[in-house]
Amino acid sequence: YFFTGLFHKYPVFSFVGEINFLLYLVGPLQYFYVISLITPSFRLKKIHLLHLLPALGVAFYVLINNMMKSSSEIELFWESYINDHTYHFSFINTCIIVIIIIHIGIYFTIALHLLSEHKRNIKNYFSSIEHVNLSWLYYIVRFSLYIYVLIELVQIYWIFGGAYGWIITQRIFPVLVTVLIYAVGYKGIMQPGIFYTIQDINKEKKEFPEIRNSIQTVKNAEITERLLYVMNEKKPYLDPGLTLPVLAEMLSVSRSSLSQVINADQNQNFFDFINIYRIKTAREYLENPEKKDLNVLQIAFLSGFNSKTTFNSSFKKVTGFTPTEYRKSFVNRENHEKL
């Protein structure tokens, strides 16, 4: 556009790529993306268009403001823009940048809160959360927040005469954003479906209000007794894909009744409750001399874990040792007793 000479013929169109109003879309789109992953049933509605108003407002301002400029003013603008030392933002443009920081910060903070809430909720439904905890998205959103806020701060620094603003905002920033876009796209495609989500949990609580409110000590005791029997005799925890609904079906009780018993009576979430049994099984393998040929990964799989990382962290959380350390300490203790 610049090198063909079209810029001198139609200078006003040089603002088509104005980035400030587009940045007002970053927060809402990231927010909707997070919701769509943690709540697959989520659908955009007309009311959600309200989130686009700030971007449309800034776009309208940019259009009107630039249409009022003469060709010579526009050319002077771009000449000074490319030169870090002569370009300065107007007061309104400075306000737009500051508001962008606040705008993105609010949306990204809400997105991070939703992801943290999601991680807590899935522990009441899944016994293995490696593929549904969306930790990758949590870190990408947090990193994105830092990048966008940093870039806008660089622009403010540029306003007050700071050097290298052009290189950072027009060269480095696009590369970082491109990497983020591809990272989100790739991980999003590879992400397995999440069927029991925050929305499903809330919906389920509404479906069984009478069960939640009228469950009594006797019924709790019956469910607890049945639960412990099934866990010890049928060992469902050995299935790495065990979920709360699956276990509830085995016990012939509602999900909410089982969840309440585990949360209230056992004082644990579903994830920790199941993993306690898995760790107990793993300890038996680690303490058994006849199983010394099994490595830690094999023991993890045999105990119901589907990830060595989760196995190690859960095992250390309960015992204070990693599986390898536990096996060594047990062998040393056994040898000492023999002496």
LUMNU-625970 format. One record per residue: x, y, z of N, C-alpha, C in turn; residue in three letters. Coordinates in pm, whole numbers. Layout:
<sites>
n_xx, n_yy, n_zz, ca_xx, ca_yy, ca_zz, c_xx, c_yy, c_zz, resn
X, Y, Z, X, Y, Z, X, Y, Z, ALA
...
</sites>
This chain:
<sites>
n_xx, n_yy, n_zz, ca_xx, ca_yy, ca_zz, c_xx, c_yy, c_zz, resn
85, -120, 0, 0, 0, 0, 88, 126, 0, TYR
194, 124, 81, 282, 241, 88, 373, 251, -35, PHE
433, 139, -71, 534, 141, -176, 477, 153, -317, PHE
350, 120, -335, 291, 131, -468, 245, 273, -500, THR
246, 360, -399, 203, 496, -422, 57, 521, -389, GLY
-17, 413, -356, -159, 428, -320, -175, 513, -194, LEU
-74, 510, -109, -80, 588, 14, -98, 738, -17, PHE
-25, 788, -118, -34, 930, -152, -166, 963, -222, HIS
-225, 860, -285, -352, 884, -356, -471, 873, -262, LYS
-465, 773, -173, -576, 752, -77, -518, 740, 65, TYR
-465, 846, 121, -398, 838, 252, -490, 799, 367, PRO
-619, 833, 356, -710, 804, 467, -723, 655, 493, VAL
-706, 571, 389, -720, 427, 407, -601, 364, 481, PHE
-501, 446, 510, -385, 393, 582, -421, 354, 725, SER
-539, 395, 772, -581, 364, 909, -672, 241, 917, PHE
-688, 172, 803, -772, 51, 803, -716, -52, 900, VAL
-585, -59, 910, -522, -157, 998, -499, -107, 1139, GLY
-569, 0, 1177, -555, 55, 1312, -575, -55, 1416, GLU
-476, -74, 1503, -477, -188, 1593, -549, -161, 1725, ILE
-560, -34, 1765, -616, -6, 1897, -757, -60, 1916, ASN
-844, -41, 1817, -981, -90, 1836, -988, -242, 1829, PHE
-894, -304, 1755, -892, -450, 1748, -850, -511, 1882, LEU
-766, -440, 1956, -723, -491, 2086, -839, -500, 2186, LEU
-946, -424, 2160, -1064, -432, 2247, -1143, -561, 2222, TYR
-1103, -637, 2121, -1168, -766, 2095, -1094, -881, 2164, LEU
-969, -856, 2201, -885, -962, 2260, -947, -1019, 2387, VAL
-985, -931, 2480, -1042, -975, 2607, -1170, -1056, 2591, GLY
-1271, -1000, 2521, -1397, -1075, 2504, -1379, -1208, 2432, PRO
-1297, -1212, 2328, -1279, -1337, 2253, -1208, -1442, 2337, LEU
-1109, -1400, 2416, -1041, -1494, 2505, -1137, -1546, 2611, GLN
-1221, -1458, 2661, -1320, -1494, 2763, -1420, -1597, 2708, TYR
-1471, -1572, 2587, -1566, -1665, 2525, -1501, -1798, 2491, PHE
-1373, -1794, 2454, -1302, -1918, 2422, -1289, -2006, 2547, TYR
-1256, -1944, 2660, -1245, -2019, 2786, -1379, -2081, 2823, VAL
-1486, -2002, 2814, -1619, -2054, 2848, -1658, -2169, 2757, ILE
-1626, -2157, 2628, -1665, -2262, 2532, -1593, -2393, 2561, SER
-1472, -2387, 2620, -1399, -2510, 2652, -1448, -2573, 2782, LEU
-1474, -2492, 2884, -1516, -2549, 3012, -1665, -2578, 3014, ILE
-1739, -2520, 2918, -1883, -2544, 2909, -1919, -2570, 2763, THR
-1904, -2695, 2715, -1929, -2726, 2574, -2069, -2689, 2527, PRO
-2165, -2682, 2616, -2303, -2649, 2577, -2322, -2498, 2557, SER
-2218, -2420, 2585, -2228, -2274, 2571, -2249, -2234, 2425, PHE
-2341, -2141, 2402, -2366, -2088, 2268, -2374, -1936, 2276, ARG
-2318, -1869, 2176, -2325, -1723, 2172, -2468, -1677, 2149, LEU
-2506, -1570, 2217, -2639, -1512, 2203, -2627, -1365, 2163, LYS
-2737, -1309, 2123, -2736, -1169, 2078, -2685, -1074, 2187, LYS
-2718, -1106, 2312, -2678, -1017, 2421, -2527, -1011, 2435, ILE
-2458, -1114, 2388, -2312, -1116, 2396, -2248, -1013, 2305, HIS
-2325, -960, 2210, -2272, -856, 2121, -2237, -729, 2197, LEU
-2293, -715, 2317, -2261, -597, 2398, -2112, -591, 2431, LEU
-2049, -707, 2434, -1905, -710, 2463, -1823, -645, 2352, HIS
-1883, -627, 2234, -1811, -569, 2121, -1823, -417, 2116, LEU
-1909, -360, 2199, -1934, -215, 2194, -1807, -130, 2212, LEU
-1718, -163, 2309, -1596, -81, 2322, -1514, -78, 2193, PRO
-1501, -194, 2127, -1423, -201, 2002, -1490, -118, 1893, ALA
-1623, -127, 1884, -1694, -50, 1782, -1685, 100, 1810, LEU
-1691, 135, 1938, -1680, 276, 1974, -1546, 336, 1937, GLY
-1439, 263, 1966, -1305, 311, 1932, -1286, 313, 1781, VAL
-1339, 211, 1711, -1328, 207, 1564, -1398, 328, 1502, ALA
-1513, 363, 1555, -1588, 479, 1505, -1508, 607, 1528, PHE
-1448, 618, 1647, -1367, 737, 1677, -1248, 748, 1581, TYR
-1179, 635, 1558, -1062, 634, 1470, -1102, 676, 1329, VAL
-1215, 622, 1282, -1262, 652, 1146, -1294, 801, 1131, LEU
-1376, 855, 1223, -1416, 996, 1216, -1295, 1087, 1230, ILE
-1210, 1055, 1326, -1093, 1139, 1354, -1001, 1148, 1232, ASN
-980, 1034, 1165, -886, 1033, 1053, -947, 1088, 925, ASN
-1081, 1078, 912, -1146, 1135, 794, -1138, 1288, 796, MET
-1120, 1344, 916, -1114, 1489, 929, -974, 1543, 902, MET
-877, 1454, 887, -740, 1498, 863, -716, 1521, 715, LYS
-629, 1615, 684, -591, 1638, 545, -483, 1539, 506, SER
-459, 1527, 376, -357, 1434, 326, -220, 1466, 383, SER
-187, 1595, 392, -56, 1634, 445, -42, 1599, 593, SER
-151, 1610, 669, -149, 1574, 811, -128, 1425, 829, GLU
-193, 1346, 743, -179, 1201, 752, -37, 1159, 718, ILE
20, 1219, 612, 157, 1186, 573, 254, 1225, 684, GLU
231, 1339, 746, 317, 1383, 855, 305, 1288, 974, LEU
183, 1240, 997, 159, 1144, 1106, 244, 1019, 1087, PHE
240, 961, 968, 311, 835, 944, 462, 855, 944, TRP
507, 969, 897, 651, 997, 898, 703, 1005, 1042, GLU
624, 1071, 1127, 665, 1082, 1267, 645, 952, 1343, SER
546, 871, 1299, 517, 743, 1366, 634, 648, 1351, TYR
692, 646, 1230, 803, 556, 1203, 928, 599, 1279, ILE
938, 726, 1306, 1052, 779, 1380, 1017, 787, 1529, ASN
1076, 702, 1608, 1044, 695, 1751, 1058, 829, 1822, ASP
1150, 912, 1776, 1182, 1034, 1851, 1089, 1151, 1821, HIS
1009, 1140, 1714, 923, 1252, 1678, 775, 1223, 1695, THR
741, 1093, 1715, 599, 1057, 1725, 550, 1070, 1868, TYR
434, 1132, 1886, 374, 1144, 2019, 223, 1121, 2008, HIS
170, 1046, 2104, 27, 1020, 2108, -47, 1145, 2155, PHE
-171, 1157, 2107, -257, 1263, 2159, -310, 1219, 2296, SER
-372, 1310, 2368, -426, 1277, 2499, -533, 1167, 2488, PHE
-619, 1177, 2385, -725, 1077, 2367, -666, 941, 2335, ILE
-564, 938, 2247, -502, 810, 2215, -435, 748, 2338, ASN
-378, 834, 2422, -317, 785, 2545, -423, 722, 2636, THR
-538, 786, 2645, -649, 732, 2726, -695, 598, 2670, CYS
-702, 590, 2536, -745, 465, 2472, -652, 350, 2510, ILE
-522, 378, 2513, -424, 274, 2548, -437, 233, 2694, ILE
-454, 329, 2783, -469, 298, 2925, -595, 214, 2948, VAL
-702, 251, 2880, -828, 175, 2894, -812, 35, 2837, ILE
-732, 20, 2731, -706, -114, 2675, -644, -204, 2781, ILE
-546, -150, 2855, -482, -228, 2962, -584, -273, 3065, ILE
-670, -181, 3107, -773, -214, 3206, -873, -314, 3149, ILE
-914, -291, 3024, -1013, -376, 2957, -962, -519, 2945, HIS
-842, -537, 2891, -784, -670, 2876, -761, -734, 3012, ILE
-713, -654, 3107, -687, -706, 3241, -812, -763, 3307, GLY
-925, -693, 3294, -1050, -740, 3354, -1095, -872, 3293, ILE
-1097, -878, 3160, -1143, -1001, 3092, -1051, -1119, 3121, TYR
-921, -1095, 3116, -827, -1205, 3139, -831, -1252, 3284, PHE
-852, -1159, 3377, -864, -1197, 3518, -987, -1284, 3541, THR
-1098, -1247, 3476, -1220, -1328, 3486, -1197, -1467, 3426, ILE
-1127, -1471, 3311, -1097, -1599, 3246, -1012, -1687, 3336, ALA
-912, -1628, 3402, -826, -1705, 3493, -905, -1756, 3612, LEU
-998, -1675, 3661, -1084, -1718, 3774, -1171, -1836, 3731, HIS
-1228, -1830, 3611, -1311, -1940, 3562, -1230, -2069, 3549, LEU
-1106, -2057, 3502, -1022, -2176, 3487, -983, -2234, 3622, LEU
-957, -2147, 3720, -926, -2196, 3856, -1047, -2265, 3918, SER
-1165, -2206, 3897, -1289, -2266, 3948, -1315, -2400, 3880, GLU
-1287, -2405, 3751, -1305, -2528, 3675, -1216, -2639, 3730, HIS
-1091, -2605, 3761, -998, -2706, 3813, -1046, -2762, 3946, LYS
-1104, -2675, 4031, -1157, -2723, 4158, -1279, -2813, 4137, ARG
-1365, -2776, 4044, -1489, -2851, 4022, -1465, -2989, 3961, ASN
-1369, -3000, 3869, -1349, -3129, 3804, -1294, -3232, 3902, ILE
-1235, -3187, 4013, -1186, -3283, 4111, -1300, -3350, 4186, LYS
-1421, -3298, 4170, -1538, -3364, 4228, -1603, -3461, 4129, ASN
-1548, -3470, 4008, -1608, -3556, 3905, -1512, -3657, 3846, TYR
-1385, -3619, 3836, -1287, -3706, 3770, -1184, -3757, 3869, PHE
-1139, -3880, 3846, -1032, -3936, 3929, -897, -3913, 3865, SER
-896, -3878, 3736, -774, -3841, 3665, -804, -3713, 3588, SER
-729, -3609, 3614, -766, -3479, 3558, -662, -3424, 3459, ILE
-563, -3506, 3424, -454, -3456, 3340, -504, -3398, 3208, GLU
-607, -3460, 3150, -651, -3420, 3017, -771, -3325, 3019, HIS
-820, -3292, 3137, -939, -3206, 3142, -920, -3083, 3232, VAL
-799, -3066, 3288, -781, -2955, 3381, -751, -2821, 3313, ASN
-725, -2823, 3182, -700, -2702, 3104, -588, -2617, 3161, LEU
-489, -2682, 3224, -376, -2607, 3281, -300, -2534, 3171, SER
-294, -2595, 3051, -224, -2530, 2939, -289, -2395, 2906, TRP
-423, -2392, 2910, -494, -2269, 2878, -475, -2165, 2988, LEU
-469, -2211, 3112, -448, -2121, 3224, -315, -2046, 3207, TYR
-210, -2120, 3174, -79, -2058, 3159, -71, -1971, 3035, TYR
-138, -2012, 2927, -138, -1930, 2806, -212, -1798, 2829, ILE
-327, -1805, 2897, -402, -1682, 2927, -321, -1589, 3015, VAL
-256, -1647, 3116, -176, -1565, 3206, -57, -1502, 3131, ARG
8, -1581, 3046, 120, -1529, 2968, 72, -1422, 2871, PHE
-44, -1444, 2809, -101, -1347, 2716, -129, -1215, 2787, SER
-183, -1225, 2908, -212, -1104, 2986, -85, -1023, 3007, LEU
23, -1092, 3046, 149, -1023, 3068, 199, -956, 2940, TYR
187, -1028, 2826, 236, -976, 2699, 160, -851, 2657, ILE
27, -858, 2660, -54, -745, 2617, -35, -623, 2707, TYR
-33, -645, 2837, -13, -534, 2930, 127, -474, 2911, VAL
227, -560, 2892, 364, -512, 2872, 374, -426, 2746, LEU
311, -471, 2639, 317, -397, 2513, 250, -260, 2528, ILE
137, -256, 2595, 69, -129, 2613, 150, -35, 2702, GLU
220, -92, 2801, 306, -9, 2884, 423, 46, 2803, LEU
472, -34, 2709, 579, 11, 2619, 530, 130, 2536, VAL
403, 121, 2492, 347, 232, 2414, 340, 359, 2497, GLN
303, 346, 2625, 298, 463, 2712, 440, 518, 2733, ILE
535, 426, 2750, 676, 466, 2763, 721, 539, 2637, TYR
672, 493, 2523, 703, 555, 2394, 650, 699, 2388, TRP
533, 718, 2447, 471, 851, 2448, 563, 955, 2510, ILE
631, 914, 2617, 717, 1007, 2689, 861, 1007, 2639, PHE
877, 969, 2512, 1009, 982, 2451, 1096, 859, 2457, GLY
1044, 745, 2503, 1124, 624, 2509, 1160, 573, 2369, GLY
1276, 517, 2357, 1322, 468, 2227, 1276, 325, 2201, ALA
1289, 282, 2075, 1261, 146, 2030, 1114, 108, 2037, TYR
1024, 204, 2052, 881, 172, 2055, 835, 109, 1926, GLY
883, 159, 1811, 844, 104, 1681, 885, -42, 1668, TRP
1011, -73, 1705, 1063, -210, 1692, 983, -306, 1779, ILE
956, -264, 1903, 886, -353, 1998, 741, -376, 1956, ILE
669, -268, 1925, 526, -281, 1896, 497, -332, 1755, THR
585, -302, 1661, 558, -340, 1521, 635, -462, 1474, GLN
733, -508, 1551, 813, -623, 1510, 807, -738, 1610, ARG
841, -708, 1735, 845, -815, 1837, 705, -858, 1877, ILE
616, -763, 1904, 480, -793, 1949, 404, -884, 1851, PHE
403, -855, 1719, 331, -944, 1626, 383, -1088, 1628, PRO
514, -1104, 1646, 571, -1240, 1651, 520, -1314, 1774, VAL
521, -1246, 1890, 473, -1309, 2014, 325, -1346, 2004, LEU
245, -1256, 1948, 102, -1282, 1934, 78, -1399, 1838, VAL
156, -1407, 1731, 142, -1517, 1635, 172, -1650, 1702, THR
277, -1654, 1784, 311, -1777, 1858, 197, -1816, 1951, VAL
140, -1718, 2020, 29, -1744, 2112, -92, -1800, 2039, LEU
-122, -1741, 1921, -238, -1786, 1844, -222, -1931, 1801, ILE
-104, -1966, 1751, -81, -2104, 1708, -80, -2200, 1826, TYR
-27, -2155, 1940, -24, -2240, 2060, -165, -2271, 2107, ALA
-249, -2168, 2113, -389, -2187, 2154, -461, -2277, 2054, VAL
-439, -2252, 1926, -505, -2332, 1823, -467, -2478, 1830, GLY
-338, -2506, 1841, -291, -2644, 1846, -342, -2717, 1970, TYR
-322, -2653, 2087, -365, -2717, 2212, -516, -2733, 2217, LYS
-588, -2635, 2161, -734, -2643, 2161, -784, -2759, 2078, GLY
-720, -2784, 1964, -758, -2896, 1877, -728, -3029, 1945, ILE
-616, -3035, 2018, -575, -3160, 2083, -649, -3185, 2214, MET
-718, -3084, 2266, -787, -3097, 2395, -905, -3193, 2385, GLN
-907, -3299, 2469, -1023, -3390, 2470, -1148, -3317, 2518, PRO
-1263, -3370, 2483, -1389, -3309, 2526, -1407, -3319, 2676, GLY
-1466, -3216, 2734, -1496, -3215, 2878, -1647, -3221, 2892, ILE
-1696, -3333, 2942, -1840, -3356, 2942, -1908, -3308, 3069, PHE
-1840, -3320, 3183, -1900, -3277, 3309, -1836, -3144, 3346, TYR
-1908, -3038, 3323, -1853, -2905, 3339, -1921, -2830, 3451, THR
-1876, -2707, 3472, -1934, -2623, 3578, -2084, -2608, 3558, ILE
-2125, -2588, 3432, -2267, -2571, 3404, -2344, -2699, 3437, GLN
-2285, -2815, 3401, -2351, -2943, 3429, -2363, -2965, 3579, ASP
-2259, -2927, 3654, -2261, -2944, 3799, -2370, -2860, 3861, ILE
-2378, -2733, 3820, -2481, -2644, 3873, -2621, -2692, 3837, ASN
-2635, -2741, 3713, -2764, -2792, 3667, -2807, -2912, 3748, LYS
-2709, -3000, 3776, -2740, -3121, 3851, -2785, -3088, 3993, GLU
-2723, -2987, 4053, -2760, -2949, 4189, -2904, -2901, 4194, LYS
-2949, -2838, 4086, -3085, -2788, 4081, -3184, -2902, 4058, LYS
-3137, -3008, 3992, -3226, -3120, 3960, -3257, -3206, 4081, GLU
-3169, -3205, 4182, -3189, -3291, 4297, -3193, -3213, 4429, PHE
-3272, -3105, 4436, -3272, -3026, 4560, -3327, -3103, 4678, PRO
-3426, -3187, 4652, -3486, -3260, 4764, -3390, -3364, 4820, GLU
-3305, -3422, 4732, -3209, -3521, 4778, -3101, -3452, 4861, ILE
-3053, -3337, 4811, -2948, -3265, 4881, -2996, -3217, 5018, ARG
-3118, -3171, 5025, -3167, -3108, 5146, -3222, -3208, 5248, ASN
-3272, -3320, 5202, -3337, -3413, 5294, -3252, -3532, 5332, SER
-3132, -3543, 5272, -3048, -3659, 5306, -3014, -3655, 5455, ILE
-3028, -3767, 5522, -3011, -3772, 5667, -2892, -3859, 5703, GLN
-2860, -3857, 5832, -2743, -3930, 5880, -2750, -4078, 5847, THR
-2869, -4136, 5861, -2885, -4279, 5835, -2856, -4310, 5689, VAL
-2911, -4227, 5600, -2889, -4250, 5458, -2743, -4228, 5423, LYS
-2682, -4128, 5484, -2539, -4105, 5464, -2459, -4228, 5503, ASN
-2493, -4284, 5616, -2421, -4401, 5667, -2437, -4519, 5572, ALA
-2558, -4536, 5517, -2583, -4646, 5423, -2500, -4630, 5296, GLU
-2497, -4509, 5245, -2420, -4484, 5123, -2271, -4501, 5150, ILE
-2226, -4452, 5265, -2084, -4466, 5301, -2046, -4612, 5312, THR
-2131, -4690, 5377, -2103, -4834, 5393, -2096, -4903, 5257, GLU
-2191, -4870, 5170, -2192, -4929, 5036, -2070, -4884, 4956, ARG
-2034, -4759, 4972, -1920, -4703, 4901, -1790, -4774, 4940, LEU
-1769, -4787, 5070, -1646, -4851, 5118, -1640, -4998, 5078, LEU
-1755, -5062, 5076, -1759, -5204, 5035, -1717, -5217, 4888, TYR
-1776, -5136, 4803, -1744, -5141, 4659, -1598, -5107, 4635, VAL
-1547, -5007, 4705, -1408, -4967, 4686, -1311, -5078, 4726, MET
-1342, -5149, 4835, -1252, -5254, 4883, -1268, -5386, 4809, ASN
-1390, -5416, 4766, -1415, -5546, 4703, -1402, -5541, 4550, GLU
-1460, -5441, 4488, -1458, -5435, 4341, -1343, -5351, 4285, LYS
-1282, -5273, 4371, -1165, -5193, 4334, -1184, -5112, 4205, LYS
-1287, -5029, 4196, -1311, -4950, 4074, -1202, -4845, 4050, PRO
-1128, -4812, 4156, -1023, -4710, 4144, -908, -4754, 4053, TYR
-901, -4883, 4023, -796, -4932, 3934, -821, -4890, 3789, LEU
-941, -4843, 3762, -974, -4790, 3629, -934, -4643, 3625, ASP
-833, -4606, 3546, -789, -4466, 3542, -895, -4369, 3490, PRO
-996, -4423, 3419, -1101, -4338, 3365, -1224, -4328, 3454, GLY
-1213, -4371, 3579, -1327, -4368, 3672, -1373, -4225, 3696, LEU
-1503, -4205, 3690, -1562, -4074, 3718, -1670, -4088, 3825, THR
-1712, -3978, 3880, -1817, -3978, 3982, -1946, -4042, 3929, LEU
-1994, -4007, 3809, -2117, -4069, 3757, -2105, -4220, 3744, PRO
-1989, -4269, 3703, -1968, -4414, 3688, -1977, -4482, 3824, VAL
-1911, -4425, 3924, -1914, -4484, 4058, -2053, -4475, 4118, LEU
-2123, -4365, 4094, -2260, -4349, 4144, -2352, -4455, 4085, ALA
-2330, -4487, 3959, -2412, -4590, 3894, -2383, -4726, 3955, GLU
-2257, -4752, 3989, -2222, -4880, 4053, -2290, -4893, 4189, MET
-2308, -4779, 4258, -2369, -4781, 4392, -2520, -4766, 4386, LEU
-2573, -4736, 4267, -2717, -4712, 4248, -2765, -4594, 4333, SER
-2687, -4488, 4333, -2725, -4365, 4402, -2707, -4249, 4305, VAL
-2765, -4135, 4338, -2749, -4018, 4252, -2608, -3962, 4266, SER
-2564, -3890, 4165, -2430, -3830, 4168, -2418, -3732, 4284, ARG
-2521, -3650, 4302, -2514, -3549, 4407, -2511, -3611, 4546, SER
-2582, -3723, 4565, -2579, -3791, 4695, -2440, -3845, 4724, SER
-2380, -3908, 4621, -2246, -3964, 4638, -2144, -3852, 4660, LEU
-2158, -3746, 4585, -2065, -3634, 4598, -2072, -3574, 4737, SER
-2196, -3562, 4791, -2211, -3503, 4923, -2152, -3594, 5030, GLN
-2169, -3724, 5015, -2113, -3818, 5112, -1960, -3810, 5113, VAL
-1900, -3806, 4993, -1754, -3799, 4984, -1703, -3667, 5039, ILE
-1772, -3558, 5004, -1728, -3425, 5050, -1748, -3406, 5199, ASN
-1865, -3447, 5249, -1900, -3421, 5389, -1845, -3528, 5483, ALA
-1877, -3655, 5455, -1838, -3764, 5546, -1690, -3798, 5537, ASP
-1637, -3800, 5415, -1497, -3834, 5398, -1407, -3710, 5399, GLN
-1469, -3592, 5395, -1396, -3465, 5397, -1291, -3457, 5286, ASN
-1328, -3505, 5167, -1239, -3504, 5051, -1319, -3477, 4925, GLN
-1250, -3434, 4820, -1317, -3431, 4691, -1300, -3568, 4626, ASN
-1371, -3591, 4518, -1370, -3722, 4453, -1229, -3761, 4408, PHE
-1156, -3666, 4351, -1021, -3691, 4301, -929, -3743, 4411, PHE
-927, -3675, 4526, -839, -3716, 4637, -887, -3848, 4699, ASP
-1019, -3865, 4709, -1074, -3987, 4768, -1029, -4111, 4690, PHE
-1039, -4104, 4558, -1000, -4218, 4474, -850, -4240, 4478, ILE
-774, -4133, 4474, -629, -4147, 4469, -569, -4200, 4600, ASN
-641, -4182, 4710, -595, -4242, 4836, -590, -4393, 4822, ILE
-692, -4452, 4760, -696, -4597, 4737, -586, -4638, 4639, TYR
-564, -4559, 4539, -460, -4591, 4442, -321, -4589, 4507, ARG
-300, -4492, 4595, -170, -4481, 4662, -151, -4598, 4758, ILE
-259, -4639, 4824, -252, -4755, 4914, -210, -4878, 4835, LYS
-267, -4896, 4716, -231, -5010, 4631, -85, -4998, 4586, THR
-43, -4878, 4550, 94, -4856, 4506, 193, -4888, 4617, ALA
157, -4853, 4739, 246, -4882, 4853, 262, -5032, 4872, ARG
155, -5104, 4850, 163, -5250, 4863, 259, -5309, 4759, GLU
254, -5252, 4638, 347, -5298, 4533, 490, -5262, 4570, TYR
510, -5140, 4619, 645, -5094, 4651, 705, -5168, 4770, LEU
620, -5215, 4861, 668, -5285, 4980, 685, -5434, 4956, GLU
633, -5483, 4846, 637, -5628, 4818, 770, -5665, 4751, ASN
854, -5745, 4816, 983, -5784, 4758, 967, -5860, 4625, PRO
855, -5930, 4612, 831, -6006, 4489, 800, -5916, 4369, GLU
770, -5789, 4397, 737, -5694, 4289, 852, -5595, 4264, LYS
971, -5629, 4312, 1083, -5534, 4299, 1126, -5513, 4155, LYS
1087, -5605, 4065, 1123, -5590, 3924, 1034, -5487, 3853, ASP
922, -5452, 3915, 833, -5352, 3854, 891, -5212, 3874, LEU
896, -5134, 3769, 943, -4997, 3785, 827, -4907, 3830, ASN
859, -4783, 3860, 760, -4690, 3915, 644, -4666, 3818, VAL
674, -4655, 3690, 569, -4630, 3591, 472, -4748, 3583, LEU
525, -4869, 3588, 439, -4988, 3584, 348, -4993, 3707, GLN
405, -4961, 3822, 326, -4960, 3946, 218, -4853, 3939, ILE
251, -4739, 3880, 152, -4631, 3866, 33, -4679, 3784, ALA
58, -4744, 3672, -50, -4794, 3587, -129, -4904, 3655, PHE
-60, -4994, 3725, -127, -5104, 3794, -214, -5053, 3910, LEU
-180, -4937, 3961, -255, -4879, 4076, -371, -4792, 4032, SER
-384, -4767, 3902, -497, -4689, 3853, -461, -4550, 3803, GLY
-334, -4512, 3817, -292, -4381, 3765, -263, -4393, 3615, PHE
-285, -4285, 3543, -252, -4288, 3400, -143, -4188, 3365, ASN
-75, -4136, 3470, 32, -4041, 3449, 134, -4054, 3560, SER
261, -4064, 3522, 367, -4074, 3622, 378, -3946, 3704, LYS
355, -3833, 3639, 363, -3704, 3708, 259, -3694, 3819, THR
134, -3730, 3786, 27, -3727, 3886, 54, -3827, 3997, THR
104, -3944, 3959, 136, -4048, 4057, 239, -3996, 4156, PHE
346, -3938, 4105, 454, -3888, 4192, 405, -3778, 4285, ASN
330, -3681, 4229, 284, -3568, 4311, 182, -3613, 4415, SER
89, -3701, 4376, -14, -3750, 4470, 50, -3836, 4579, SER
144, -3919, 4539, 211, -4008, 4634, 288, -3928, 4738, PHE
360, -3825, 4692, 439, -3744, 4784, 349, -3661, 4874, LYS
234, -3618, 4823, 141, -3539, 4902, 90, -3620, 5021, LYS
69, -3751, 5001, 15, -3838, 5107, 123, -3892, 5198, VAL
235, -3938, 5140, 338, -4007, 5219, 457, -3919, 5257, THR
475, -3809, 5184, 592, -3726, 5210, 714, -3771, 5133, GLY
700, -3881, 5057, 810, -3933, 4976, 765, -3950, 4832, PHE
860, -3949, 4739, 830, -3992, 4603, 825, -4143, 4605, THR
763, -4208, 4508, 758, -4355, 4506, 896, -4419, 4514, PRO
993, -4363, 4443, 1129, -4417, 4445, 1190, -4405, 4584, THR
1173, -4289, 4647, 1227, -4268, 4781, 1159, -4361, 4881, GLU
1028, -4380, 4864, 954, -4467, 4955, 1004, -4610, 4946, TYR
1025, -4657, 4824, 1074, -4795, 4804, 1211, -4812, 4868, ARG
1301, -4715, 4850, 1435, -4723, 4907, 1431, -4720, 5058, LYS
1348, -4631, 5115, 1340, -4620, 5261, 1282, -4747, 5322, SER
1185, -4808, 5252, 1124, -4931, 5303, 1226, -5045, 5300, PHE
1302, -5055, 5192, 1404, -5160, 5180, 1511, -5142, 5286, VAL
1555, -5016, 5305, 1657, -4988, 5407, 1606, -5020, 5546, ASN
1480, -4985, 5572, 1421, -5013, 5703, 1409, -5163, 5727, ARG
1373, -5236, 5623, 1358, -5382, 5632, 1494, -5448, 5657, GLU
1599, -5401, 5586, 1732, -5455, 5604, 1784, -5426, 5744, ASN
1751, -5307, 5796, 1795, -5270, 5931, 1729, -5360, 6036, HIS
1602, -5392, 6015, 1529, -5478, 6109, 1587, -5619, 6109, GLU
1632, -5664, 5992, 1692, -5798, 5982, 1823, -5804, 6058, LYS
1899, -5691, 6052, 2027, -5687, 6124, 2004, -5683, 6276, LEU
</sites>
